[in-house]
Amino acid sequence: MIKERDVPLQLNPLGRMRWYLHPNLDDVSIPALIVAAHDLEPGETSGKLLFHGGSMIFFLDGRGKTILDGETYQWQAGAALARDG
């Protein structure tokens, strides 16, 4: 089990993130899968996310909007946004 306190917080152009699975991590069970937690404060925006292949975003907390392929989607805690490759 990976605990949040054991995963370093990284500041990057997207904001504050914790990487749980990623191809650049050596000690993970599935390096081909990318799993990260992205932390945004109220009113903050993230950088533009670019994906190669399918993606899914699950919103743990809060509410907001996401623009995907020019279309705006409103979301709240517990919602998921998925896109095929």
Buried (B, 14 or more C-beta within 10 A) or exposed (E): EEEEEEBEEEEEEBBBBBBBBEEEEEEBEEEEEBEEBBEBEEEEEBEEEEEEEEBEBEBEEEEBEBEEEEEEEEBEEEBEEEEEE
